[in-house]
Amino acid sequence: MTEILSDARKWQVHRYEPSRSFEELAGQLGHIAPDLDSWGRRFGVRDGQRFLIDPDGRPDLRVNACLASPQWRNLGWRTYRDYAYSVGVWLNFLVSLDVNWWDAVEEDAEEFMFWRVTDPTNECRVQTNSFSRDLAALKKFYRWMGPRYGVADPFHDIDAPRSSRQEDVKWLDPGGYARWRDLGIRGMDLSGRPDQWWRGRNEQRDATFCDGLYGNGLRVSEWASVVLPELPSYDRRRGYHTGQLADACAKGGYGHAYWTPRSAMQSLLAYTEGARAAAVRRAQAAGRYERVDGVRMVLATHGSKAVTLEGARGGSERKAWNDIGPRTRLRLFRQTAQGLEPVALWLNEDGLPRDGRGWEHTFDVANQRIAMLGLESFTCTAHMLRHSFALKWYAIGKLVHAARLGHLSADEQRDFREQFGDTWHLVQTMLGHRQVETTKNVYLEPFRALDVELLLAHADGFPIEAFMADVFTGHPRVRTDPLTVAR
């Protein structure tokens, strides 16, 4: 986040990577370079641990002690990363005010909130939910600093602004999604035929990824983290295939079951046997995998539950997939008859595992292409696909509940919903949201699982596209197929 100031003097966020080779640093660091890995282990430095360099190019030992503390390192890896960048944004904002972080007061915090969320001169404004993350990070930062260095918390009495996120939510119905994918990802023209000028190279991978997001409702970072051994076995008789998202890859560490439709699974199999396999062959022929730093070898997999890895110092260790985070997964390789191969599902064209952040670029490019076709407002983001997934299942859930409860009186239906939950409880299960009340989590779980299976049975073959197009055409925040509407 060092781009938020025009001045070249900024705080910069870096991370330790002890697993990398430091031979290239030997000329700069002399005898220190070969021992960086042992130095890191000696001082408890972990792979991926963040540290900050101040505008003069020096580390602030107090700030970095906070980021290295158990209270911070025990955060989920995404939360830890995001919190570190939130601290960096705050420190850079203070540079623009010529204020030290230990001298900041509540007025500075209020100015920061205005600049971060509202100030029209700030081109890097964020939504209120993103600022809430900043606020949580900075309150945690000052809670750690306060008792150790006598620093007051300028954010103590600052509350996050009211969210306007609901007003920003957009959806795509099934026809709208299919049109967006075909135009932006697959390179079709407005008539639905292949565009002769299309030069896309990764349309099979990208279309498969998007079909998965729209079909299973996972967050983009979650779907991007899935590895080959975690994929459920394909059964053409099943309308939906059940997968399990690992705790280490889920937002908030809350792994859960997810369901991928048959059509998306078919696309996934075609991708693994097509574009992915071709990328692996090219990388093997070029010897690319032998040059990857920090490789962890997979010695054996045990279904979709566990894996045996080569130990860092020899030997082996067995770990549950549930405990292996996204960054480690990018470095996992297995030996095949043809040579080394990543176990990551999603690969770049060069055959190397695709970092989850790269998918933002995929959506940006797709939206730019669609805008060039004259449909500037017909855009989509990865999170829109998750919202659209929820809308689809809400529509199905309403129909199923109506069919099951239509014979009950209004009072009986209300009693049923209070006891077992309404359609949103079902959608919550499909999305993998954590329930706040522990009791409801415990007592609703059997009912939720039962109703999910019921929904899956109804959804297989249900004319959801025609149903949603009829219901939501004309809705200001649901995007249907613009060409169908035009006709």
C-alpha positions as CSV (number, residue, x, y, z in Angstrom):
1,M,0.0,0.0,0.0
2,T,2.9,2.3,-0.6
3,E,1.3,4.1,-3.5
4,I,-1.1,6.2,-1.5
5,L,1.4,9.1,-1.3
6,S,2.7,11.1,-4.2
7,D,5.9,11.7,-2.1
8,A,8.6,9.1,-2.7
9,R,9.2,8.9,1.1
10,K,6.7,6.3,2.3
11,W,6.4,3.4,4.7
12,Q,6.7,0.1,2.9
13,V,5.3,-3.3,3.9
14,H,7.6,-6.3,3.2
15,R,7.5,-9.9,4.2
16,Y,10.1,-12.5,5.3
17,E,10.5,-15.5,3.0
18,P,13.0,-17.8,4.7
19,S,12.1,-20.6,2.3
20,R,13.6,-18.7,-0.7
21,S,17.2,-18.9,-1.8
22,F,19.3,-16.0,-0.8
23,E,22.3,-16.7,-2.9
24,E,21.5,-13.7,-5.1
25,L,22.0,-11.5,-2.0
26,A,25.5,-12.7,-1.3
27,G,27.1,-9.8,-3.1
28,Q,25.2,-7.3,-1.0
29,L,25.1,-9.0,2.4
30,G,28.4,-11.0,2.3
31,H,28.7,-13.8,4.8
32,I,25.2,-13.1,6.2
33,A,23.3,-14.3,3.2
34,P,23.8,-18.1,3.4
35,D,22.7,-18.0,7.1
36,L,19.5,-16.0,6.7
37,D,17.4,-19.1,7.0
38,S,19.0,-20.2,10.3
39,W,19.0,-16.5,11.5
40,G,15.2,-16.4,10.9
41,R,14.6,-19.6,12.8
42,R,16.8,-18.4,15.6
43,F,14.7,-15.3,16.1
44,G,11.4,-16.9,15.4
45,V,10.8,-15.3,12.0
46,R,8.1,-17.1,10.1
47,D,7.6,-17.4,6.4
48,G,5.2,-14.6,5.3
49,Q,5.7,-12.6,8.4
50,R,5.3,-8.8,7.6
51,F,7.6,-6.0,8.7
52,L,7.7,-2.3,7.8
53,I,10.4,0.0,6.7
54,D,10.0,3.7,7.5
55,P,10.4,6.5,4.9
56,D,14.1,6.8,5.7
57,G,14.6,3.1,4.8
58,R,15.0,2.0,8.4
59,P,12.8,-0.5,10.4
60,D,10.9,0.8,13.4
61,L,11.6,-1.9,15.9
62,R,8.5,-1.2,17.9
63,V,6.2,-1.5,15.0
64,N,7.8,-4.7,13.8
65,A,7.8,-6.1,17.3
66,C,4.0,-5.7,17.3
67,L,3.7,-7.5,13.9
68,A,6.0,-10.3,15.2
69,S,4.1,-10.7,18.4
70,P,2.1,-13.9,19.1
71,Q,-1.1,-11.8,19.3
72,W,-0.6,-10.8,15.6
73,R,1.0,-14.0,14.2
74,N,-1.8,-16.1,15.6
75,L,-4.2,-14.3,13.3
76,G,-5.4,-16.1,10.2
77,W,-2.9,-15.4,7.4
78,R,-5.3,-13.3,5.3
79,T,-6.2,-11.2,8.4
80,Y,-2.6,-10.9,9.4
81,R,-1.7,-9.7,5.9
82,D,-4.6,-7.2,5.7
83,Y,-3.9,-5.9,9.2
84,A,-0.3,-5.2,8.3
85,Y,-1.3,-3.3,5.2
86,S,-3.9,-1.3,7.2
87,V,-1.1,-0.3,9.6
88,G,1.0,0.8,6.6
89,V,-1.8,2.9,5.2
90,W,-2.3,4.6,8.5
91,L,1.5,5.3,8.9
92,N,1.7,6.8,5.4
93,F,-1.3,9.0,6.1
94,L,0.4,10.3,9.2
95,V,3.5,11.1,7.1
96,S,1.3,13.4,5.0
97,L,0.3,15.1,8.3
98,D,3.9,15.2,9.6
99,V,2.7,13.3,12.7
100,N,4.4,10.4,14.5
101,W,2.3,7.3,15.1
102,W,2.9,7.6,18.9
103,D,1.7,11.3,18.9
104,A,-1.5,10.7,16.9
105,V,-4.7,11.9,18.5
106,E,-8.4,11.2,18.0
107,E,-8.7,14.2,15.6
108,D,-6.0,12.5,13.3
109,A,-8.0,9.3,13.5
110,E,-11.2,11.1,12.4
111,E,-9.3,12.8,9.5
112,F,-8.0,9.4,8.5
113,M,-11.5,7.9,8.4
114,F,-12.8,10.8,6.3
115,W,-9.8,10.5,3.9
116,R,-10.1,6.7,3.6
117,V,-13.8,6.5,3.0
118,T,-15.3,9.9,1.9
119,D,-12.6,12.4,0.7
120,P,-13.3,13.0,-3.0
121,T,-9.6,13.9,-3.5
122,N,-8.5,10.4,-2.5
123,E,-8.5,8.1,-5.5
124,C,-7.9,5.1,-3.2
125,R,-11.2,5.5,-1.2
126,V,-12.6,2.2,0.1
127,Q,-16.0,0.9,1.1
128,T,-17.0,1.1,4.8
129,N,-16.6,-2.6,5.3
130,S,-12.9,-2.3,4.2
131,F,-12.5,0.6,6.6
132,S,-13.9,-1.5,9.4
133,R,-11.0,-3.9,8.8
134,D,-8.6,-1.0,9.0
135,L,-10.2,0.1,12.2
136,A,-10.0,-3.3,13.8
137,A,-6.3,-3.6,12.8
138,L,-5.4,-0.2,14.2
139,K,-7.2,-0.7,17.5
140,K,-5.3,-4.0,17.8
141,F,-2.1,-2.2,17.0
142,Y,-2.6,0.4,19.7
143,R,-3.8,-2.1,22.2
144,W,-0.5,-3.8,21.9
145,M,1.6,-0.6,21.8
146,G,-0.2,1.1,24.7
147,P,0.9,-0.8,27.8
148,R,4.5,-1.3,26.4
149,Y,5.3,2.2,25.2
150,G,2.7,4.4,27.0
151,V,1.0,5.3,23.7
152,A,-2.6,6.4,23.7
153,D,-5.1,4.8,21.2
154,P,-6.4,7.6,18.9
155,F,-9.0,5.1,17.6
156,H,-10.5,4.2,21.0
157,D,-13.7,6.2,20.5
158,I,-13.9,5.9,16.7
159,D,-16.8,3.8,15.4
160,A,-16.9,2.5,11.9
161,P,-19.3,4.5,9.6
162,R,-22.6,3.0,8.7
163,S,-22.2,0.6,5.8
164,S,-23.9,1.4,2.5
165,R,-22.8,-2.0,1.1
166,Q,-26.4,-3.2,0.6
167,E,-27.0,-0.3,-1.8
168,D,-23.9,-1.4,-3.8
169,V,-24.9,-5.0,-4.1
170,K,-25.6,-6.2,-7.7
171,W,-26.6,-9.6,-8.9
172,L,-26.6,-11.5,-12.2
173,D,-29.4,-13.9,-13.0
174,P,-28.3,-17.2,-14.8
175,G,-28.9,-15.7,-18.3
176,G,-27.0,-12.6,-17.4
177,Y,-24.1,-14.5,-16.0
178,A,-23.9,-16.8,-19.1
179,R,-23.8,-13.7,-21.3
180,W,-21.1,-12.0,-19.2
181,R,-19.0,-15.1,-19.3
182,D,-19.4,-15.7,-23.0
183,L,-18.6,-12.1,-23.9
184,G,-15.9,-11.2,-21.4
185,I,-14.2,-14.6,-20.7
186,R,-14.8,-16.8,-23.8
187,G,-14.5,-14.1,-26.4
188,M,-17.9,-14.4,-28.1
189,D,-19.4,-11.6,-30.1
190,L,-22.8,-10.1,-29.5
191,S,-24.5,-12.6,-31.8
192,G,-23.1,-15.5,-29.6
193,R,-20.5,-16.6,-32.2
194,P,-16.7,-16.8,-31.7
195,D,-15.2,-13.4,-32.3
196,Q,-12.5,-13.7,-35.0
197,W,-10.5,-10.9,-33.4
198,W,-10.4,-12.6,-30.0
199,R,-6.9,-13.5,-28.8
200,G,-7.6,-14.9,-25.3
201,R,-5.2,-17.5,-24.1
202,N,-6.7,-18.8,-20.9
203,E,-10.5,-18.8,-21.6
204,Q,-10.9,-22.5,-20.6
205,R,-9.3,-21.9,-17.2
206,D,-11.0,-18.6,-16.6
207,A,-14.5,-19.7,-17.7
208,T,-14.1,-22.8,-15.5
209,F,-13.1,-20.7,-12.5
210,C,-16.0,-18.4,-13.0
211,D,-18.5,-21.3,-13.5
212,G,-17.2,-22.7,-10.2
213,L,-17.7,-19.4,-8.3
214,Y,-21.2,-19.0,-9.7
215,G,-22.0,-22.6,-9.0
216,N,-20.7,-23.1,-5.5
217,G,-20.7,-19.6,-4.0
218,L,-17.2,-19.7,-2.6
219,R,-15.1,-16.5,-2.2
220,V,-12.6,-16.0,-4.9
221,S,-9.6,-16.6,-2.5
222,E,-11.3,-19.8,-1.3
223,W,-11.9,-21.3,-4.7
224,A,-8.4,-20.3,-5.8
225,S,-6.9,-22.3,-2.9
226,V,-8.4,-25.7,-3.8
227,V,-5.9,-28.3,-4.8
228,L,-6.4,-31.4,-7.0
229,P,-6.6,-34.0,-4.2
230,E,-9.5,-32.1,-2.6
231,L,-11.7,-32.3,-5.6
232,P,-14.7,-34.7,-5.2
233,S,-14.8,-37.7,-7.5
234,Y,-17.0,-36.9,-10.5
235,D,-20.2,-38.9,-10.7
236,R,-22.4,-38.1,-13.8
237,R,-25.5,-39.4,-11.9
238,R,-25.2,-36.6,-9.3
239,G,-26.5,-33.2,-9.9
240,Y,-24.2,-31.6,-7.3
241,H,-20.8,-32.7,-5.9
242,T,-19.9,-32.0,-2.3
243,G,-16.5,-30.5,-1.4
244,Q,-15.0,-29.4,1.9
245,L,-13.3,-26.0,2.2
246,A,-10.3,-26.2,4.5
247,D,-10.3,-24.1,7.7
248,A,-6.9,-22.7,6.8
249,C,-8.2,-21.4,3.5
250,A,-11.6,-20.1,4.6
251,K,-12.4,-16.6,5.7
252,G,-12.2,-16.4,9.5
253,G,-10.8,-20.0,9.6
254,Y,-14.4,-21.4,9.2
255,G,-14.2,-24.2,6.7
256,H,-17.4,-25.7,5.5
257,A,-19.0,-28.0,2.9
258,Y,-19.8,-26.5,-0.5
259,W,-21.7,-28.0,-3.5
260,T,-20.6,-27.7,-7.1
261,P,-23.1,-28.4,-9.9
262,R,-22.6,-31.1,-12.4
263,S,-22.0,-28.6,-15.3
264,A,-19.2,-26.8,-13.4
265,M,-17.6,-30.2,-12.5
266,Q,-17.7,-31.2,-16.2
267,S,-15.9,-27.9,-17.1
268,L,-13.4,-28.6,-14.3
269,L,-12.6,-32.0,-15.6
270,A,-12.2,-30.7,-19.1
271,Y,-9.8,-28.0,-17.8
272,T,-7.7,-30.4,-15.8
273,E,-7.3,-32.7,-18.8
274,G,-7.0,-29.8,-21.3
275,A,-5.5,-26.4,-20.7
276,R,-4.0,-27.3,-17.3
277,A,-2.4,-30.5,-18.6
278,A,-0.9,-28.6,-21.6
279,A,0.5,-25.9,-19.3
280,V,2.1,-28.6,-17.1
281,R,3.7,-30.3,-20.1
282,R,5.2,-27.0,-21.4
283,A,6.6,-26.3,-17.9
284,Q,8.1,-29.7,-17.6
285,A,9.7,-29.5,-21.1
286,A,11.2,-26.2,-20.1
287,G,12.5,-27.5,-16.8
288,R,10.6,-24.7,-15.1
289,Y,9.6,-26.6,-12.0
290,E,13.1,-27.5,-11.1
291,R,13.9,-23.8,-10.7
292,V,11.0,-23.1,-8.3
293,D,12.2,-21.9,-4.9
294,G,10.9,-23.5,-1.7
295,V,9.2,-26.6,-3.2
296,R,7.5,-29.0,-0.7
297,M,7.3,-32.5,-2.1
298,V,4.0,-34.4,-1.8
299,L,5.0,-38.0,-1.0
300,A,1.4,-39.4,-0.8
301,T,-2.2,-38.3,-0.5
302,H,-4.8,-39.9,1.6
303,G,-8.1,-39.2,-0.1
304,S,-9.2,-35.6,0.2
305,K,-8.4,-35.5,3.9
306,A,-4.7,-35.7,4.4
307,V,-1.3,-35.6,2.7
308,T,2.2,-36.8,3.5
309,L,4.9,-34.2,2.8
310,E,8.6,-34.4,2.7
311,G,10.0,-33.0,5.9
312,A,11.9,-29.7,5.9
313,R,14.9,-31.5,7.4
314,G,14.4,-35.0,5.9
315,G,11.9,-37.6,6.8
316,S,8.2,-37.0,6.3
317,E,5.2,-35.6,8.0
318,R,1.5,-36.2,7.6
319,K,-0.8,-33.2,7.7
320,A,-4.5,-32.7,7.2
321,W,-5.4,-30.6,4.1
322,N,-7.6,-28.7,6.5
323,D,-4.5,-27.2,8.2
324,I,-2.5,-26.2,5.1
325,G,-2.9,-22.6,4.0
326,P,-3.0,-21.1,0.5
327,R,0.6,-19.9,0.4
328,T,2.0,-23.3,1.3
329,R,-0.3,-25.0,-1.2
330,L,1.3,-22.9,-4.0
331,R,4.7,-24.6,-3.2
332,L,3.4,-28.2,-3.1
333,F,4.6,-30.5,-6.0
334,R,4.4,-34.2,-6.7
335,Q,6.5,-36.5,-8.8
336,T,4.8,-38.1,-11.8
337,A,6.1,-40.3,-14.6
338,Q,6.4,-37.2,-16.7
339,G,8.2,-35.1,-14.0
340,L,7.3,-32.6,-11.3
341,E,3.8,-31.3,-11.3
342,P,2.1,-28.8,-8.9
343,V,-0.9,-30.0,-6.9
344,A,-2.5,-26.6,-7.2
345,L,-5.6,-26.7,-9.3
346,W,-5.3,-23.3,-11.0
347,L,-2.2,-22.7,-13.1
348,N,-0.9,-19.8,-15.1
349,E,-0.1,-20.3,-18.8
350,D,3.6,-21.0,-17.9
351,G,2.4,-23.9,-15.7
352,L,3.2,-22.2,-12.3
353,P,0.5,-22.0,-9.6
354,R,-1.7,-19.0,-9.9
355,D,-1.7,-16.6,-7.0
356,G,-5.3,-15.9,-5.9
357,R,-4.9,-12.2,-6.3
358,G,-4.4,-12.7,-10.1
359,W,-8.1,-13.3,-10.5
360,E,-8.9,-9.6,-10.0
361,H,-7.1,-9.0,-13.3
362,T,-9.2,-11.6,-15.1
363,F,-12.4,-9.8,-14.1
364,D,-11.0,-6.4,-15.0
365,V,-10.0,-7.6,-18.5
366,A,-13.4,-9.2,-19.1
367,N,-15.2,-6.1,-18.1
368,Q,-13.0,-4.0,-20.4
369,R,-13.7,-6.2,-23.3
370,I,-17.5,-6.0,-22.7
371,A,-17.3,-2.2,-22.4
372,M,-15.6,-2.2,-25.9
373,L,-18.6,-4.1,-27.2
374,G,-20.8,-1.2,-26.1
375,L,-22.1,-2.7,-22.8
376,E,-20.3,-0.4,-20.4
377,S,-22.7,-1.0,-17.5
378,F,-22.7,-4.7,-17.9
379,T,-19.9,-5.5,-15.5
380,C,-19.2,-8.2,-13.0
381,T,-16.9,-8.9,-10.0
382,A,-16.0,-12.1,-8.3
383,H,-18.0,-11.1,-5.3
384,M,-21.0,-10.4,-7.5
385,L,-21.0,-14.1,-8.4
386,R,-21.2,-15.0,-4.8
387,H,-24.2,-12.6,-4.3
388,S,-25.8,-14.0,-7.5
389,F,-25.3,-17.5,-6.2
390,A,-27.1,-16.5,-3.0
391,L,-30.0,-15.0,-5.0
392,K,-30.4,-18.1,-7.0
393,W,-30.6,-20.3,-4.0
394,Y,-32.9,-17.9,-2.2
395,A,-35.3,-18.2,-5.2
396,I,-35.1,-22.0,-5.1
397,G,-35.5,-22.0,-1.3
398,K,-38.6,-19.9,-1.5
399,L,-40.2,-22.2,-3.9
400,V,-39.3,-25.3,-1.9
401,H,-40.6,-23.8,1.3
402,A,-43.8,-22.7,-0.4
403,A,-44.3,-26.2,-1.7
404,R,-43.7,-27.8,1.7
405,L,-45.5,-25.2,3.9
406,G,-48.3,-24.0,1.6
407,H,-50.9,-26.1,3.5
408,L,-50.1,-24.5,6.8
409,S,-51.8,-21.4,8.2
410,A,-49.9,-18.1,8.6
411,D,-49.4,-18.7,12.3
412,E,-48.2,-22.3,11.7
413,Q,-45.7,-21.1,9.0
414,R,-44.4,-18.4,11.4
415,D,-44.0,-21.0,14.2
416,F,-42.1,-23.3,11.8
417,R,-39.7,-20.5,10.7
418,E,-39.0,-19.5,14.3
419,Q,-38.3,-23.1,15.3
420,F,-36.3,-24.2,12.3
421,G,-35.3,-21.1,10.3
422,D,-36.5,-19.6,7.1
423,T,-35.0,-19.6,3.6
424,W,-32.1,-17.3,4.6
425,H,-30.9,-20.0,7.0
426,L,-30.7,-22.3,4.0
427,V,-28.8,-19.8,2.0
428,Q,-26.5,-19.2,5.0
429,T,-25.6,-22.9,4.9
430,M,-24.9,-22.8,1.2
431,L,-22.6,-19.8,1.6
432,G,-20.9,-21.2,4.6
433,H,-21.6,-18.2,6.9
434,R,-20.9,-18.7,10.6
435,Q,-24.0,-18.5,12.8
436,V,-23.8,-16.1,15.7
437,E,-25.8,-18.0,18.2
438,T,-24.1,-21.2,19.3
439,T,-27.4,-22.9,20.2
440,K,-28.9,-22.3,16.8
441,N,-25.7,-23.6,15.3
442,V,-26.1,-26.9,17.2
443,Y,-29.8,-27.4,16.9
444,L,-30.3,-26.2,13.3
445,E,-27.5,-28.2,11.9
446,P,-29.4,-31.5,11.2
447,F,-32.3,-29.5,9.7
448,R,-30.0,-27.4,7.5
449,A,-28.2,-30.5,6.1
450,L,-31.6,-32.1,5.4
451,D,-32.9,-29.0,3.6
452,V,-29.7,-28.6,1.6
453,E,-30.1,-32.1,0.2
454,L,-33.8,-31.3,-0.5
455,L,-32.8,-28.1,-2.4
456,L,-30.2,-29.9,-4.4
457,A,-32.8,-32.5,-5.4
458,H,-35.2,-29.8,-6.5
459,A,-32.5,-27.7,-8.2
460,D,-31.3,-30.5,-10.5
461,G,-33.4,-30.0,-13.6
462,F,-35.4,-27.1,-12.1
463,P,-35.9,-24.3,-14.8
464,I,-34.2,-21.7,-12.7
465,E,-33.0,-19.6,-15.6
466,A,-36.5,-19.1,-17.0
467,F,-37.9,-18.6,-13.5
468,M,-35.4,-15.9,-12.4
469,A,-35.5,-14.1,-15.8
470,D,-39.2,-13.8,-15.4
471,V,-39.2,-12.7,-11.8
472,F,-36.2,-10.3,-11.8
473,T,-36.5,-8.7,-15.3
474,G,-36.6,-4.9,-14.6
475,H,-35.2,-5.1,-11.1
476,P,-32.8,-2.2,-10.8
477,R,-30.1,-4.2,-9.1
478,V,-30.4,-7.6,-10.9
479,R,-28.5,-7.8,-14.2
480,T,-30.2,-10.1,-16.7
481,D,-28.9,-10.9,-20.2
482,P,-29.0,-7.5,-21.8
483,L,-29.4,-8.9,-25.3
484,T,-32.4,-11.0,-24.4
485,V,-34.0,-7.9,-22.7
486,A,-33.3,-5.9,-25.8
487,R,-35.2,-8.4,-28.0
